[in-house]
Amino acid sequence: MPLDFTAIDFETANSSSASACSVGLVRVRNGEVVASAGWLIRPPAGHDRFFDINVSIHGITPDRVRSAATWREQLPDLLAFIGDDVLVAHNAGFDVAVLRRACEATAAALPAIRSLCSVQLARKTYQLDSYRLPLVAAAVGFLDFAHHDALADALACAHIVIDAAGRAGASDVVELAMLLGVRIPEHDALVAAEFATA
């Protein structure tokens, strides 16, 4: 199997995992970046307040997302980009939670997904003082990117996984995870009907 996966990164409007306001996606095929996409998202109602601390981190304001597609409107494009790929993210627990909570908040269906955390991969691959995204990206030679821009962060994550696979001699992400002793959890599908009365 080739080294195929999709790297993903979300930015959020506030402390709610459902408050996605931006997404970045990077498709890797056979160990090479072949496509990327990123866009703003109008967070779900009830999760759409922008906290000052979040704005200070990513620079996205309510005005910037006012005319953006809603979560329900953009979800088909996001899922089409991912396809059947393993989703890779730096601190994957956060990004998977955003994906699932935003779907729950909007009663949107979500297929089962598999995820892999590049922080866990990095801890098994590099000897660093910190495993924050910019420092790990620098260790693999991916320098001077706009940290907390969702697309830039997804691209940095993709390069980390490509480099880690090369160092481990892994031909695909499943083998990479196995060689480094990292899990690829499968997250159950969410069915829209589950939330119809919520």
ZAMARGU-4260 file (C-alpha; in steps of 0.2 Angstrom, whole numbers, plus 5000, padded with zeros to 4 digits):
<rodrens>
0) 5000/5000/5000 | 5006/5018/4996 | 5008/5032/5009 | 4991/5039/5006 | 4982/5050/5019
5) 4973/5067/5022 | 4980/5079/5034 | 4967/5091/5043 | 4967/5106/5054 | 4953/5116/5062
10) 4953/5133/5070 | 4939/5136/5082 | 4929/5152/5087 | 4929/5148/5106 | 4932/5134/5118
15) 4918/5124/5111 | 4924/5109/5100 | 4909/5113/5089 | 4914/5130/5085 | 4924/5127/5069
20) 4928/5143/5060 | 4941/5137/5047 | 4948/5121/5040 | 4963/5116/5031 | 4965/5099/5021
25) 4980/5092/5012 | 4979/5076/5002 | 4995/5065/5001 | 4997/5051/4988 | 5012/5040/4988
30) 5021/5051/5000 | 5018/5067/4990 | 5006/5081/4993 | 4995/5081/4978 | 4980/5093/4983
35) 4976/5105/4996 | 4960/5116/5001 | 4955/5127/5015 | 4941/5138/5019 | 4932/5148/5032
40) 4916/5141/5041 | 4902/5150/5049 | 4901/5141/5066 | 4885/5132/5071 | 4872/5142/5080
45) 4875/5142/5098 | 4893/5139/5096 | 4897/5155/5086 | 4903/5167/5098 | 4921/5172/5095
50) 4932/5173/5111 | 4946/5186/5111 | 4959/5173/5115 | 4954/5163/5100 | 4954/5178/5088
55) 4971/5183/5095 | 4978/5166/5090 | 4971/5164/5072 | 4965/5181/5067 | 4948/5175/5062
60) 4934/5187/5067 | 4915/5186/5066 | 4915/5198/5051 | 4927/5186/5041 | 4915/5172/5042
65) 4898/5181/5041 | 4896/5176/5022 | 4905/5159/5024 | 4896/5143/5021 | 4889/5135/5037
70) 4895/5118/5044 | 4881/5109/5036 | 4884/5118/5019 | 4902/5114/5018 | 4902/5097/5026
75) 4900/5087/5009 | 4915/5096/5002 | 4925/5092/5017 | 4920/5073/5017 | 4923/5072/4998
80) 4940/5078/5000 | 4944/5066/5014 | 4936/5051/5005 | 4941/5035/5014 | 4958/5041/5020
85) 4965/5040/5037 | 4964/5058/5044 | 4980/5064/5051 | 4982/5079/5063 | 4994/5087/5075
90) 4984/5083/5091 | 4971/5072/5082 | 4960/5071/5097 | 4956/5090/5095 | 4952/5089/5077
95) 4942/5073/5077 | 4932/5081/5092 | 4929/5097/5081 | 4922/5086/5067 | 4911/5076/5078
100) 4904/5089/5089 | 4901/5101/5074 | 4891/5087/5066 | 4881/5084/5082 | 4878/5102/5084
105) 4870/5103/5067 | 4862/5085/5067 | 4873/5081/5052 | 4878/5063/5048 | 4896/5058/5048
110) 4904/5042/5042 | 4916/5031/5052 | 4933/5039/5051 | 4950/5033/5056 | 4963/5045/5063
115) 4982/5046/5067 | 4990/5059/5078 | 5006/5067/5072 | 5011/5072/5089 | 5012/5054/5094
120) 5022/5050/5079 | 5034/5064/5083 | 5037/5058/5100 | 5042/5041/5094 | 5053/5049/5080
125) 5062/5065/5086 | 5071/5070/5101 | 5064/5087/5104 | 5061/5099/5119 | 5043/5102/5114
130) 5032/5093/5101 | 5022/5109/5097 | 5018/5109/5078 | 5031/5123/5073 | 5045/5114/5082
135) 5042/5097/5075 | 5039/5105/5057 | 5056/5114/5059 | 5064/5097/5063 | 5058/5090/5047
140) 5064/5106/5037 | 5047/5113/5035 | 5050/5131/5040 | 5042/5148/5041 | 5024/5143/5039
145) 5009/5153/5046 | 5005/5144/5062 | 4987/5144/5066 | 4982/5146/5048 | 4972/5130/5046
150) 4979/5126/5028 | 4997/5130/5033 | 4996/5119/5049 | 4988/5104/5039 | 5003/5105/5026
155) 5015/5106/5041 | 5007/5090/5048 | 5008/5081/5031 | 5026/5084/5030 | 5029/5078/5047
160) 5020/5061/5043 | 5030/5060/5027 | 5046/5062/5035 | 5042/5051/5050 | 5037/5037/5037
165) 5053/5039/5028 | 5064/5038/5044 | 5054/5022/5050 | 5055/5014/5032 | 5036/5013/5032
170) 5026/5011/5015 | 5009/5017/5022 | 5002/5025/5038 | 4996/5008/5045 | 5013/5001/5044
175) 5020/5018/5051 | 5008/5017/5066 | 5013/4999/5069 | 5031/5001/5068 | 5030/5016/5080
180) 5018/5008/5092 | 5004/5021/5089 | 4986/5017/5087 | 4974/5022/5072 | 4957/5022/5081
185) 4941/5021/5071 | 4928/5033/5077 | 4910/5027/5074 | 4898/5035/5062 | 4886/5048/5067
190) 4868/5046/5060 | 4858/5062/5058 | 4843/5054/5065 | 4852/5052/5082 | 4851/5070/5084
195) 4833/5074/5076 | 4825/5076/5093 | 4841/5084/5102
</rodrens>
